[in-house]
């Protein structure tokens, strides 16, 4: 099993759960997520790159058959805590092989890929394989929801970091999450997730707990929309997980909703 913070598993379970204020996020996204589930042809959900499983658990609590797939052993280990509570099922596996990993689970009415997972898929042929896998696990007229950062805004605005997050640590310490970025040519990007500890009373108040160099592909709407359309999807774009209008130079996120048009 992968150990937390190893280079091949850079997002350890504890840090990932601390990084995001999950209760507030799920409450904020809930109306949009419920509207998609209601519009899906079946109340079943597959989360491709489920992380620690909070979205799968949410949909399970909404009465859907919910399955999460992730290739990180530490993420699936954490997600299994939801499964133990009866909130979803979690499977270790690669999203590029979803249909073969989950042959007895598909089809699903709704597929998800949230939390900026897609940029870990870096090559054009891999993206096309991913889209084919989405189609393979969806029921006829099924829906797919994608959330990534809006890399058009990041590139054009020369943005080098995401907002700094603070969480309570042990004792008097605070945990500080930095997410630094460096854009590269040809749609590439280096991402540097870094965890610091801050103890205002210590002689050396700031210490690096973890830092990683993660190469990503900065996919944009111009990359994604034509590929999904060519694969037989009808596509709608939003700028937030509340369904707001997408603006290429202003929206923080790119939200793509695609309906399998078969």
N, C-alpha and C positions, 0 to 999 in steps of 0.2 A: 504494500500500500504506500502511496506517495506521502511523504512527510510534508507538513505545512512549510511554506516558504521555499521549497525546492524550485529551481529554475523552470522545471517542466510543469509546475503546479503553483504559479505565483500568487494566487489569491487564496490565502489560507482561510479556513472557515470562520475563525474568530474575527479576523480583521474585516472580512467581507460583511459579516452581520453587523459589526459595529459601525462600519462606514456609512451604511444607509439607515435612515430612520424609517424602518419598515412599516410600522403601524400607521404613521402619517402618510407615507407614500401610497399604501394600499387604499386607505380611506380617500385620498385625493383621486386616485385612478379608478376607483370602484365603479362610478356611473358609466364611464366609457367602456370598461371591461364588461360590465353586465349588458350593455347595449349590443356589443359584439356577440356575446354568448346567445342573447335572445335572437339575433339575426342569423346565427349559424344553423345549418340544416340538422344538427344533432348536438345535444348537450354533452359534448365530449371535447377534451382539450389535451393537446400535446405541447409541452414547452421544450423547445429545442435549445439547449444550453441553459438549463433551469437553475444553475447555481445552487444555492442553499434551499431552494424550493418554496419560497414564500408565495409566489404567484400560483403555483400548483395547489398549495394548501388553500389559498383563497378560493379558487374555483371549486375545489372539492367541498369546501364549506358552503358554497352556493348550490350544491347538489349536482355538480357535473362529474362525469367520469374523467379524472385528471391524472395525467402521467407526465413525469419529468425525465428528460434525458440529458446527461452531461458526461463529458469524457474526463472530468477531474474527479479522482477518487475521494479527495478530501471534501469536495462539494457534495457528492452523493452521500458520503458518510454523514454529513450534517443534515442533508435533506431527509435521510431515513428517520430522523427524529419526528418529522411530520407524519411519515408513513406509520410509525409506531402509534401515533395518535389517531390513525384512521383517516388522515387527510392527504390522499393521493398515493401514487405509487411511483417509485424512482428507480431508474435503470442506468447503469454505467454504459456509455457508448458514444460513438461519434455521430454528430448530426449529419455528416456527409454519407452515412450509412443507415439512416434512421429507419427506412422501410424494412431492411433486412434484420436490424436489431430488434424491431418491434413487429414481427410478422403477425402475431396474434392479437395485437392491440388496435391496429389501424382497421378502418379509416376513422378519422376524427372530424368533428364539425368545425373546430377552431384550432389552428396552430399558432404558436407564439415564438418569437425570438426577440428577447428584451435585454436591456442592460448593456448595450454596446457589444454584444457577443459577435455579431457578424464581421466586424473588422479583423478578427483573428483569422478569418478566411481571406487569404491574401492574393490569390491568383484568379484570373478570369475563368479558367476552366473549373476551378473549385467552386466559384460562385454559381456557375451554371449547374454543376452537380447538386449544389445545395438547393437551388430552385426546383430542380427535378425531384429531389427528395421531399420537398414541401408538397408538391403536387401528388407524389406517390402516397403520402400519408393522409391526404385530405379526402373527405367524402365529396361527391358531386355538389358543386356550388359552395364548397367549404370556404372558410375565411382564413386569411393569414395576417397576423399583426407583427410588424417589425418596428423596433425602436432602436435608433442609434443616435449618436451625436450628429449635429448638423456640421459636417466637415466643410461645406462650402463657406459657412460663416467663419469657421476656425481658420481656414486658409486665407480667405480674403481679408479678414480682420487681423491676421497675424497673431492669433491668440495662442499663448504659450502655456496656459494652465487653466484648470477648472477651479471652482470655488474651494477654498480650504474648509475642511470639516473638523470640528472638535468634538470629542466624546470623552466621557468620564473614564479614567483608568483605574489603576489600583492605588489605594491610599490617596495621597495628595497629587498624584500624577494625572495629567490629561493626555489623551491620545490625539495626535494631530495627523490628519490624512492630507498629503499633498498629491496632486495628480498633474504632473508636468508633461509637456508635449514639445516635440520638435518636428515640424513638417519637412518632408523630403520630396525630391522630384518624383514624377510619375505616380502620383496618388499615394505615396507611402508616408508613414508617420511613425515616429518613435514615441512610445508612451512610457512614462517613468512613475509608476505607482510607488509612493514612499510613505512609510509610517514613522512618525517621530513620537517620542515621549517628551512631555514638558512638565518639569517640576520647578516651580518658581523659587523654591527655597534651596535648591541644590546648588553646589558650587559650579557645576556645569549643567545648566538648566535644560538644555535641549540635547537629545541623543537620537541617533538614527537607529530605529528598531528593525526596519526592513526597507530595502529599495530594490527595484527590478528594472530592467530594460526590456520592454516588450515591443517588438515590431508589429505594426498594424497596417491594414489597407484602409485608407480614408475614403470609403465609398460615399458617393453623393447621389442625389436624386437623378442626375443625368446618367449615372452608371446603372442605377437600379431599375428605374421605371421601364426603359425600353427592353431590358432583359426579362422582366416579369411579363410584360405584354407579349413579347415574342414567344413565351412559354405558355400562353393561353390564359393569363390573368387579366382581370379588369382592376385598375389601380386607382386609389385615392390617396392623397397626401394630407397630413396634418402636421401642425407645429408643436403640439403638446399632447399628452395623454388625457386631455380633456376634450380633444377634438377641435381645437382652435385651428385657424387657417395657417398653412405653412408659408413662411416668407424666407427665401433662400439666404438673405443677408441679415436676418434678424432672429429667426427662431433658434432656440438653443438646441432643440432636438429635431430629428427627421422621423416622422411616424408614417409608415406605409401600411395601408390596409389593402390587401389584394384578395379578390374573389376568384376562385378557380372556376373558369367559365366553361365547364363541360356539362 
